[in-house]
Amino acid sequence: MTTVKVKFRPSTVPDRPGSIVYLVTCHRIVRQITTDYKVFPYEWDEKRSEPVPVSVGGRTAVVRSIIQRLRRDMERLGGIIGKFDHLYRDYSSEEIVTEFRRIREENSFFNFMENVIARLLRLKHVGTAGNYRAALRSFKRFRTGED
């Protein structure tokens, strides 16, 4: 059985944001995926293992963007694990991490659209971002999740 956990690693430097990492465990072997997502300790909910938008410091849009990207990454990791499970062969956590990094670097339509939506949200074009998100969901359903 393969599990993925989201963890927060606080910065060793005071008043600096910490990093969010994924811990992929397969056959009791743990591999870590370090993300470039940075949040402050007060923006992290340890019980739910996810960032929480806080109105302090005006970082609400940034934290919401990170939440969306975390969900997208978890969907991708779930898809990778599902694909490996479907192949009915033994696989390792290292293979999952390698595939995740390979997919992240690919220029795919789904990744492109997710980046456009994130950019629109940062620019506070919420309505357009919502329309793009609905169109992307519809397209993903049409393609049965295949990019």
Secondary structure, DSSP 8 states (H G I E B T S, - for coil): -EEEEEEEE--SSTTS-EEEEEEEEETTEEEEEEEEEEE-GGGEETTTTEE---SGGG-HHHHHHHHHHHHHHHHHHHHHHHHHHHTTS---HHHHHHHHHHHHHS--HHHHHHHHHHHHHHTT-HHHHHHHHHHHHHHHHHTTT--
